[in-house]
């Protein structure tokens, strides 16, 4: 029987970070990471294997990140965890005794049970499975008319990539606009317009009735009676947590289907943790349960679990999910952090919002200058930043992260107005028209007038 002080089950972002962080904080402990995949994909890079990357081989996380840190890697599938005996049994019959265990079992694509025709040939999902994706990608190149069900981030990114290969791509989204859960409608509309301008057909505000075809999919039937011809259909309809192993071991699962954990990513059994897509999440702002699954969140949870394996610290706790997203469509990037204005109103917050439009270099006549839009959602009474949305160029991702930091640290508009910044003509907007400062001024003016 193999023995290890800490066993991490799952080899994607959350598992890797939990293991490497744990080893860094507790170097005298032995760590083993158990995963069933021979190679692990970079989760957020998967859409880009359809065009930008030459093959999925360019989207692999090197095992050296683990082995170089002194973590033992075992390629096998965990089939049973005995919570009392602290033994994990694998598919090859091995038994691994452990002192602590971290579930990082991730998620799997959700196929709507009500969708008639989902089992037809040439209907695909987007798992984090290299072998499946390689076969899927090869077959997809044979087709011309591709319909993607779901206009979330993965659906949008896959659509944009396939559009680059001159495929006839259509997104079907039941909300008014693509990315409508992450962005307020005025900015989601801009994202949809970007896609359409690039040649992607978008059918929004309509549901899919069924997939039709004789053995192979040939048509997507919409709820309004319209039909879209399809050589292939890609289901980008979300993911569900992979919690079977933990559930069978007797761990509590919340009503959204995630492994229940506290702010240290611990389960009710203090020797067992869960991180990443399989672990329970609460909103940092609203405190409600959330179903958001992001690699960045998974890494934060992995770090917190790794740091708290043997010694808890209130300074190293996960205080809620901020939901920080970003994506790119052509030359335009979109980012969002925290709550949208619509969600803030729905949850009962009294908020003020403002939007500033400027440019990302100064002067604006410099080559490569792009429009930059920043929207902030701010608590009316306290002035605390609750959310923000960004549209612009290459700086969008970092602006979005900056807004995320502001939210997590309960930063106020007044603090933002007195913040010191560094600027450069080729790298940032003008110091006299810095977007975050200008939008803060607009919010402050509205607060004074209230």
Secondary structure per residue as TSV (DSSP state, phi and psi in degrees):
chain	resnum	aa	ss	phi	psi
A	1	X	-	360.0	129.3
A	2	X	E	-73.8	152.2
A	3	X	E	-133.7	142.4
A	4	X	E	-149.9	150.2
A	5	X	E	-69.9	-42.2
A	6	X	E	-130.5	126.7
A	7	X	E	-112.2	124.1
A	8	X	E	-108.5	124.3
A	9	X	E	-105.1	111.4
A	10	X	-	122.3	130.2
A	11	X	-	-115.5	17.6
A	12	X	S	-90.3	-156.7
A	13	X	H	-53.3	-51.7
A	14	X	H	-62.8	-43.9
A	15	X	H	-65.7	-43.7
A	16	X	H	-60.6	-47.3
A	17	X	H	-69.5	-38.4
A	18	X	H	-60.8	-43.4
A	19	X	H	-69.1	-47.2
A	20	X	H	-70.1	-37.8
A	21	X	H	-67.2	-44.4
A	22	X	H	-58.9	-43.3
A	23	X	H	-65.9	-36.7
A	24	X	H	-67.0	-36.5
A	25	X	H	-84.7	-27.1
A	26	X	-	-131.5	68.9
A	27	X	T	-64.3	-19.4
A	28	X	T	-82.0	-7.1
A	29	X	S	-94.2	148.2
A	30	X	-	-90.0	139.9
A	31	X	E	-125.7	140.1
A	32	X	E	-131.5	135.0
A	33	X	E	-110.4	126.3
A	34	X	E	-111.3	122.9
A	35	X	E	-143.5	153.3
A	36	X	S	-89.3	-19.8
A	37	X	-	-83.7	137.3
A	38	X	S	-68.7	-38.0
A	39	X	S	-130.8	145.5
A	40	X	-	-112.0	130.5
A	41	X	B	-80.4	149.4
A	42	X	-	-72.1	111.9
A	43	X	G	-55.3	-47.4
A	44	X	G	-73.0	-13.9
A	45	X	G	-89.2	-6.7
A	46	X	G	-57.4	-45.3
A	47	X	G	-57.2	-26.0
A	48	X	G	-85.7	-2.8
A	49	X	G	-75.6	-9.8
A	50	X	G	-85.2	-7.1
A	51	X	T	-161.9	-61.8
A	52	X	T	-58.0	-44.4
A	53	X	S	-88.5	142.0
A	54	X	S	-69.3	-30.5
A	55	X	S	-160.6	169.4
A	56	X	G	-67.9	-16.5
A	57	X	G	-62.9	-21.6
A	58	X	G	-87.4	4.6
A	59	X	G	-125.7	41.9
A	60	X	B	-110.7	138.1
A	61	X	-	-84.1	120.0
A	62	X	-	-65.0	138.6
A	63	X	T	-66.5	-17.5
A	64	X	H	-60.5	-23.7
A	65	X	H	-60.6	-29.6
A	66	X	H	-93.3	-56.4
A	67	X	H	-63.6	-34.6
A	68	X	T	-67.7	-20.3
A	69	X	T	-93.5	2.4
A	70	X	T	85.7	24.7
A	71	X	-	-103.8	130.6
A	72	X	E	-76.4	134.2
A	73	X	E	-111.9	127.5
A	74	X	E	-123.5	124.2
A	75	X	E	-93.4	105.5
A	76	X	S	-172.8	168.1
A	77	X	-	-108.0	129.0
A	78	X	E	-73.6	127.4
A	79	X	E	-114.5	-16.6
A	80	X	E	-157.9	137.6
A	81	X	E	-123.5	121.2
A	82	X	E	-93.1	108.8
A	83	X	T	-66.2	-36.9
A	84	X	T	-77.4	-46.2
A	85	X	T	-81.8	-13.9
A	86	X	T	56.4	56.0
A	87	X	E	-131.2	133.7
A	88	X	E	-110.0	128.2
A	89	X	E	-102.8	136.9
A	90	X	E	-110.3	171.3
A	91	X	T	-63.5	-28.0
A	92	X	T	-86.4	6.6
A	93	X	S	91.9	-2.5
A	94	X	-	-69.9	153.7
A	95	X	E	-122.2	135.9
A	96	X	E	-122.7	118.3
A	97	X	E	-89.1	139.4
A	98	X	E	-142.0	162.2
A	99	X	E	-98.0	-41.1
A	100	X	E	-128.9	151.2
A	101	X	E	-137.0	139.3
A	102	X	E	-119.2	118.0
A	103	X	E	-80.6	119.3
A	104	X	-	-133.3	50.9
A	105	X	-	-83.3	-1.6
A	106	X	-	71.5	-146.9
A	107	X	E	-143.5	171.3
A	108	X	E	-139.4	154.2
A	109	X	E	-58.0	139.6
A	110	X	-	-94.8	120.7
A	111	X	-	-103.3	117.2
A	112	X	-	-56.1	123.1
A	113	X	T	-64.5	-24.9
A	114	X	T	-83.8	-9.7
A	115	X	-	-78.8	103.6
A	116	X	B	-67.0	132.0
A	117	X	T	94.9	1.3
A	118	X	T	-64.8	-18.5
A	119	X	T	-93.5	4.4
A	120	X	S	-67.3	155.9
A	121	X	B	-65.3	146.5
A	122	X	T	71.8	21.6
A	123	X	E	-104.4	120.5
A	124	X	E	-118.1	157.6
A	125	X	-	-115.1	176.8
A	126	X	-	-124.9	81.0
A	127	X	-	-86.5	173.6
A	128	X	S	-94.4	48.6
A	129	X	-	-119.0	109.2
A	130	X	H	-60.0	-45.0
A	131	X	H	-61.5	-46.3
A	132	X	H	-61.9	-46.3
A	133	X	H	-64.8	-35.8
A	134	X	H	-63.7	-43.6
A	135	X	H	-68.0	-42.0
A	136	X	H	-60.5	-48.4
A	137	X	H	-60.9	-44.2
A	138	X	H	-62.1	-44.2
A	139	X	H	-69.4	-35.5
A	140	X	H	-63.3	-31.1
A	141	X	T	-65.3	-17.0
A	142	X	T	-80.2	-16.7
A	143	X	-	-98.8	159.7
A	144	X	S	-112.2	-44.1
A	145	X	E	-103.1	111.2
A	146	X	E	-122.0	129.1
A	147	X	E	-113.4	129.6
A	148	X	E	-109.2	123.9
A	149	X	E	-94.0	112.2
A	150	X	-	116.2	121.5
A	151	X	-	-108.2	36.8
A	152	X	S	-80.6	-166.7
A	153	X	H	-62.0	-46.2
A	154	X	H	-66.9	-43.3
A	155	X	H	-59.7	-43.2
A	156	X	H	-66.0	-44.4
A	157	X	H	-68.0	-41.4
A	158	X	H	-65.0	-40.2
A	159	X	H	-61.2	-45.2
A	160	X	H	-65.1	-38.1
A	161	X	H	-66.8	-46.3
A	162	X	H	-66.5	-32.0
A	163	X	H	-61.6	-32.3
A	164	X	H	-66.2	-23.1
A	165	X	T	-91.3	12.7
A	166	X	T	70.1	22.9
A	167	X	-	-78.8	154.6
A	168	X	E	-87.8	103.4
A	169	X	E	-110.5	133.5
A	170	X	E	-127.1	132.0
A	171	X	E	-101.9	134.2
A	172	X	E	-112.0	121.0
A	173	X	E	-131.6	129.8
A	174	X	S	-77.8	-19.4
A	175	X	S	-82.7	168.0
A	176	X	S	-58.9	-31.5
A	177	X	S	-142.0	160.3
A	178	X	T	-65.2	156.1
A	179	X	T	56.5	24.2
A	180	X	T	-72.1	-17.8
A	181	X	T	-79.1	-26.6
A	182	X	T	-94.2	-25.7
A	183	X	S	-125.2	149.4
A	184	X	-	-66.4	159.9
A	185	X	H	-59.5	-35.8
A	186	X	H	-66.7	-30.4
A	187	X	H	-89.5	-33.1
A	188	X	H	-61.4	-36.1
A	189	X	H	-63.1	-36.1
A	190	X	H	-65.7	-40.6
A	191	X	H	-62.5	-42.9
A	192	X	H	-65.5	-40.4
A	193	X	H	-62.8	-37.4
A	194	X	H	-60.5	-45.0
A	195	X	H	-61.5	-47.4
A	196	X	H	-62.9	-42.5
A	197	X	H	-60.8	-28.8
A	198	X	T	-86.1	-4.5
A	199	X	T	108.5	2.4
A	200	X	-	-84.7	130.9
A	201	X	E	-83.5	130.0
A	202	X	E	-120.7	123.5
A	203	X	E	-111.2	97.8
A	204	X	E	-106.5	168.0
A	205	X	S	62.2	32.3
A	206	X	-	-148.3	146.6
A	207	X	-	-101.2	158.8
A	208	X	E	-86.6	131.0
A	209	X	E	-86.5	-49.2
A	210	X	E	-166.9	166.1
A	211	X	E	-104.9	130.4
A	212	X	E	-116.2	155.5
A	213	X	-	157.7	160.4
A	214	X	S	-100.0	86.0
A	215	X	S	85.4	-47.4
A	216	X	B	-111.4	146.0
A	217	X	-	-65.8	138.3
A	218	X	-	-132.4	-21.8
A	219	X	E	-148.1	148.4
A	220	X	E	-110.3	118.7
A	221	X	E	-96.7	124.6
A	222	X	E	-94.5	162.7
A	223	X	T	-66.9	-20.8
A	224	X	T	-89.4	5.5
A	225	X	S	95.5	-13.2
A	226	X	-	-69.3	154.7
A	227	X	E	-127.8	135.6
A	228	X	E	-114.5	122.5
A	229	X	E	-67.4	139.6
A	230	X	-	-145.6	128.7
A	231	X	S	-81.5	-28.3
A	232	X	E	-151.0	151.0
A	233	X	E	-126.7	133.8
A	234	X	E	-111.4	124.0
A	235	X	E	-89.1	107.6
A	236	X	-	-115.2	59.8
A	237	X	-	-107.5	30.3
A	238	X	-	96.4	179.1
A	239	X	E	-133.2	155.9
A	240	X	E	-123.7	147.1
A	241	X	E	-63.5	141.6
A	242	X	-	-92.9	90.9
A	243	X	-	-117.4	8.2
A	244	X	H	-55.8	-46.7
A	245	X	H	-60.5	-46.8
A	246	X	H	-68.4	-39.4
A	247	X	H	-64.4	-43.4
A	248	X	H	-68.0	-23.1
A	249	X	T	-83.5	-4.2
A	250	X	T	98.5	13.8
A	251	X	-	-85.1	148.2
A	252	X	-	-73.2	136.8
A	253	X	B	-114.5	132.5
A	254	X	-	-78.4	177.0
A	255	X	T	-74.2	-2.4
A	256	X	T	-101.2	0.8
A	257	X	S	91.2	18.3
A	258	X	-	-107.8	154.4
A	259	X	B	-67.8	126.7
A	260	X	-	-74.1	128.7
A	261	X	-	-139.8	165.1
A	262	X	-	-100.1	-167.8
A	263	X	T	-69.6	-11.2
A	264	X	T	-98.6	8.3
A	265	X	S	68.4	19.9
A	266	X	B	-87.1	145.2
A	267	X	-	-83.3	-174.0
A	268	X	S	-64.4	-23.7
A	269	X	S	-93.0	115.2
A	270	X	T	-64.0	-11.8
A	271	X	T	-93.5	1.6
A	272	X	E	-124.9	133.0
A	273	X	E	-125.1	162.0
A	274	X	E	-140.9	137.5
A	275	X	-	-141.0	158.8
A	276	X	G	81.9	-154.9
A	277	X	G	-60.4	-22.8
A	278	X	G	-85.7	-10.2
A	279	X	B	-99.1	148.1
A	280	X	-	-60.8	144.8
A	281	X	E	-136.2	145.0
A	282	X	E	-122.1	150.4
A	283	X	B	-71.9	133.9
A	284	X	T	-63.1	-34.3
A	285	X	T	-87.7	-54.3
A	286	X	T	-93.9	-15.1
A	287	X	-	68.5	4.5
A	288	X	-	-79.2	158.6
A	289	X	E	-63.2	143.8
A	290	X	E	-128.6	156.1
A	291	X	-	-113.8	16.9
A	292	X	-	-67.8	135.7
A	293	X	-	-126.6	110.1
A	294	X	-	-134.7	141.6
A	295	X	H	-62.8	-35.5
A	296	X	H	-65.5	-41.3
A	297	X	H	-65.1	-42.3
A	298	X	H	-58.5	-40.4
A	299	X	H	-66.9	-40.3
A	300	X	H	-61.5	-43.4
A	301	X	H	-65.8	-38.9
A	302	X	H	-61.8	-41.8
A	303	X	H	-63.3	-42.6
A	304	X	H	-65.3	-44.1
A	305	X	H	-62.3	-45.9
A	306	X	H	-59.6	-39.7
A	307	X	H	-72.2	-28.2
A	308	X	T	-104.0	13.3
A	309	X	S	-56.9	-43.0
A	310	X	S	-118.4	-23.2
A	311	X	S	-136.2	117.0
A	312	X	-	-77.2	147.1
A	313	X	-	-141.1	127.4
A	314	X	T	-65.6	-18.2
A	315	X	T	-81.8	-9.5
A	316	X	S	-121.5	58.4
A	317	X	-	-122.8	154.4
A	318	X	-	-94.5	110.5
A	319	X	-	-96.3	16.8
A	320	X	-	125.5	155.1
A	321	X	B	-85.1	126.5
A	322	X	-	-89.3	-14.6
A	323	X	-	56.7	79.4
A	324	X	E	-108.4	116.8
A	325	X	E	-122.3	151.5
A	326	X	E	-156.0	152.7
A	327	X	E	-154.4	175.1
A	328	X	E	-137.3	132.8
A	329	X	E	-126.1	107.5
A	330	X	T	63.8	-123.0
A	331	X	T	-98.5	7.5
A	332	X	E	-114.8	133.5
A	333	X	E	-112.6	150.5
A	334	X	E	-131.0	134.6
A	335	X	E	-140.2	151.9
A	336	X	E	-149.1	144.2
A	337	X	E	-141.4	141.8
A	338	X	E	75.6	-149.5
A	339	X	-	-93.4	148.1
A	340	X	-	-78.1	167.0
A	341	X	H	-61.1	-41.7
A	342	X	H	-62.1	-43.6
A	343	X	H	-69.7	-39.1
A	344	X	H	-59.1	-44.9
A	345	X	H	-65.5	-40.3
A	346	X	H	-62.8	-36.9
A	347	X	H	-82.8	-5.9
A	348	X	T	97.3	11.7
A	349	X	-	-79.3	142.6
A	350	X	-	-92.9	107.4
A	351	X	E	-123.8	157.6
A	352	X	E	-116.6	139.1
A	353	X	E	-126.9	155.7
A	354	X	E	-152.2	152.2
A	355	X	E	-131.1	129.8
A	356	X	E	-116.7	136.0
A	357	X	E	-116.9	123.9
A	358	X	E	-144.4	-150.7
A	359	X	E	-131.1	160.2
A	360	X	S	-95.4	5.7
A	361	X	S	-139.6	167.4
A	362	X	S	-145.8	130.5
A	363	X	S	-73.0	164.7
A	364	X	T	-69.3	-6.1
A	365	X	T	-84.5	-4.1
A	366	X	S	-64.3	144.4
A	367	X	T	-59.3	141.0
A	368	X	T	80.5	5.5
A	369	X	-	-66.7	136.6
A	370	X	-	-124.8	153.7
A	371	X	E	-63.2	144.1
A	372	X	E	-132.3	125.9
A	373	X	E	-121.9	130.1
A	374	X	E	-130.3	130.0
A	375	X	E	-117.2	135.4
A	376	X	E	-118.7	144.2
A	377	X	E	-115.2	118.8
A	378	X	E	-129.8	139.1
A	379	X	E	-63.5	128.5
A	380	X	T	-65.0	-42.7
A	381	X	T	-77.3	-41.8
A	382	X	T	-96.8	-21.7
A	383	X	-	77.9	7.0
A	384	X	B	-74.5	136.8
A	385	X	E	-73.9	125.0
A	386	X	E	-106.9	-21.6
A	387	X	E	-170.4	166.1
A	388	X	E	-162.4	153.7
A	389	X	E	-134.7	144.2
A	390	X	E	-133.7	137.5
A	391	X	E	-130.4	132.6
A	392	X	E	174.8	-146.5
A	393	X	S	-100.9	-140.9
A	394	X	T	-66.1	-21.0
A	395	X	T	-81.4	-4.9
A	396	X	H	-57.5	-43.9
A	397	X	H	-59.5	-44.4
A	398	X	H	-74.6	-33.5
A	399	X	H	-61.2	-41.4
A	400	X	H	-63.1	-43.3
A	401	X	H	-61.8	-39.4
A	402	X	H	-61.9	-42.9
A	403	X	H	-63.2	-38.0
A	404	X	H	-59.6	-43.8
A	405	X	H	-61.2	-41.4
A	406	X	H	-60.1	-44.4
A	407	X	H	-63.6	-47.4
A	408	X	H	-63.6	-25.8
A	409	X	T	-103.7	16.0
A	410	X	T	51.8	41.7
A	411	X	-	-71.3	141.2
A	412	X	B	-101.7	165.6
A	413	X	H	-60.3	-39.5
A	414	X	H	-61.5	-39.9
A	415	X	H	-65.0	-37.7
A	416	X	H	-67.6	-38.9
A	417	X	H	-66.1	-26.0
A	418	X	T	-101.3	6.5
A	419	X	-	-72.2	146.8
A	420	X	-	-97.7	138.5
A	421	X	-	-130.1	159.3
A	422	X	-	-112.2	137.8
A	423	X	-	-133.1	159.5
A	424	X	-	-153.2	138.3
A	425	X	T	-50.4	-40.7
A	426	X	T	-83.6	-12.6
A	427	X	T	-116.1	-26.3
A	428	X	S	-141.4	169.5
A	429	X	-	-67.9	169.8
A	430	X	-	-65.7	145.6
A	431	X	T	-63.0	-22.3
A	432	X	T	-85.2	-10.5
A	433	X	S	-141.8	41.3
A	434	X	-	-68.8	122.8
A	435	X	H	-53.9	-44.1
A	436	X	H	-65.8	-36.9
A	437	X	H	-71.5	-42.5
A	438	X	H	-65.5	-41.0
A	439	X	H	-69.2	-31.4
A	440	X	H	-65.4	-39.6
A	441	X	H	-61.0	-39.9
A	442	X	H	-65.4	-40.5
A	443	X	H	-65.8	-45.0
A	444	X	H	-59.7	-39.6
A	445	X	H	-63.1	-41.4
A	446	X	H	-66.8	-36.8
A	447	X	H	-66.4	-40.1
A	448	X	H	-65.8	-33.8
A	449	X	H	-79.1	-16.2
A	450	X	-	-70.8	360.0
